[in-house]
């Protein structure tokens, strides 16, 4: 979390702001898989998010 905006760091060190009406605080600091569509160069409209098995 970056303030009130969820921020995703991808494996290739790119960052994306996640756009969703869901509260994503439960995923803060976890490895996740996100499905969605790009809504700009640095925004991802989240359709689904879940924990990644590590």
Protein Blocks (a to p, Z undefined) as FASTA:
>chain_A
ZZjaccdddfkopacddddfbdfklmgoiacddddddebjkbccdfbdcdddZZ
